[in-house]
Amino acid sequence: FQAMKRDGMVFAGQKIVDLVTVNGVRVVADDGTWGLVRASSNKPELVVVVESPVSSQRRREMFEAVDAVLRRSPEVGAYNQTF
C-alpha cells in the first residue's frame, strides 16, 4: 500500500490520501472511504473492515480492492473473508 500511495496509484477507484499503520494498515481514499486490514483478536487470521461515508457501493469497491491485494499475496497468511 505504501508503494501505491507513493506512486499516486488509483486504489478502489480513488487516490490513496492516507495510510494509518496502528493496529494493522488502514487505507484511506480521497472520498473518505477506508479499508483496514488487521490481525484477528481471537483467531490466527486476518480481518478486513471497510467503511464509506459516500455509499454502500463505495464500501463494496474498497472491500474488493483490499480483497484482491490479499488474495494475490499468499505470504500474508490465512484469509477467508467475504463481503
PEURPE-V383763 format. One line per field, one symbol per residue. ss: DSSP state (~ for helix, > for strand, _ for the rest). phi: phi as a letter, one per 40 degrees, with the letter a starting at -180 (. if undefined). psi: psi as a letter, one per 20 degrees, with the letter a starting at -180 (. if undefined). A space follows every 10 residues. Layout:
ss->???
phi->???
psi->???
//
This chain:
ss->_~~~~~___> >__>>>>>>> ____>>>>>_ ___>>>>>>_ _____>>>>> >____~~~~~ ~~~~~~~~~~ ~__~~~____ ___
phi->.ccccdcgcc bfgbccbabb bcfhbbbbcd cgcabbbacc cbacacbbbb aaccaccccc ccdcccdccc ccbccchcaa cbc
psi->hghgggjkqp pkjrqpiqpp kplbppoprh jiqqppprqq ijqmrqqppq qpigrhghgg ggghgggggg hjmiiiappk qr.
//
